[in-house]
Amino acid sequence: MSHPLLQRRAAIWAELARLVAGEPGGQPSYTIDGQQVDHTAYRLSLYTELQQIQQVLARELPPREDLTQAAG
């Protein structure tokens, strides 16, 4: 069974990849008529959450070693 934090981490990575100009979070922050839209804080909150998830997973999941073989 997959750890729920692995699923959340994948969702955050996908959201960060999606953040391009024209998408929410991919634009600079601004204020119009007293309404503030803070795209930078949203993006930073995703990075902060990602860092927290990494720390929890490092404590909860056993270390793993991936072996690969070069094609030749």
Secondary structure, DSSP 4 states (H G I P E B T S, - for coil): ---HHHHHHHHHHHHHHH--TTSTTSS--EEETTEEE-HHHHHHHHHHHHHHHHHHHHHHSPP---------
